[in-house]
Amino acid sequence: MTTIAVIGLGVMGGPMAANLVKAGYDVVGYNRSPAKVNALVNEGGRGAASVAEAVKDAQVVLTVLPDSPDVEEVVTGEEGVLAHAARGALWIDSSTIQPKVAVRLAQAAAERGLRAIDAPVSGGEAGAREASLSIMVGGEAMDVLEARPVLEAVGSTIVHVGPSGSGQTVKAANQLIVAGTIELVAEALVFLEAHDVDTQAAVKVLAGGLAGNRILDRKAGTMVAREFTPGFRVDLHHKDLGIVTSAAREVGVAIPLGAAVAQLMGVLRARGHGSLDHSALLLLVDELSGRAGT
């Protein structure tokens, strides 16, 4: 039985680890919060008290962490993955980090005899729980082929998009599109409400035409109800848009709409809404329209 160490058992990593257990893997998890480790144990996995303990006997290491510094610390630290994983182990990073960091860490892994692929995911908490994530993968073709059964246990769309760092680049593009779509859906909903249109009926017909999209399908109902229980937090999307704007600047690509939405996400976070779902961009549209609290 393949042993998979999962480092990071949060909103995404926890359900992914549970689905790996369901797929028949021996899963050992580590998280700074012991409660998350206990939850995995209750699902049939095993717990570890440190990164070093989690990875020492694993054939596959999966990291699902918030940001580039977190991944660097877990991977390159004295008690980290590179220092304690067995030579030949496959490291899959499903965090969302800067593409250049993914490339650098893959090179560091190769120097220590590990194989690395970047495999960030899209689909939110619902996708993680349903094992229906879309996974964009960067790395060597043979390593991606070996990782595919593991990825298929947590996702339904797995595409090899290029060498190391490519997965993170595609994820950045994904986050750009998602943020822009949320903002446009938010604007459309407030516009419809201001005209006293039956919003539920409007969403149904919009979703069936060219304007149809996953945000309308999954989030329009809760946006109209002003319910923003996080599936993907504003804090994290704010971080991701920082990755997008930085990566675009590095190659001289203009993203005027993306930059505007990045600013709006930053304002929403500054208003103290960082822990809400990213669909809470609707709150800013309400405020700018003079409709807050209506």
Buried (B, 14 or more C-beta within 10 A) or exposed (E): EBBBBBBBBBBBBBBBBBBBBBBEBBBBBBBEEEEBBBBBBEBEBBBBEEBBBBBBBBBBBBBBBBBBEBBBEBBBBEEBBBBBBEEEBBBBBBBBBBBBBBBBBBEBBEEBEBBBBBBBBBBBBEBBBBBBBBBBBBBBEEBBEBBBEBBBBBBBBBEBBBBBBBBBBBBBBBBBBBBBBBBBBBBBBBEBBEEEEEBEEBBEEBBEEEEEBBBBEBBBEBBBEEEBEBBBBBBBBBBBBBBBBEBBEEEEEEBEEBBEBBEBBBBBBEBEBBEBBBBBBBBBBBBEBEEEEE
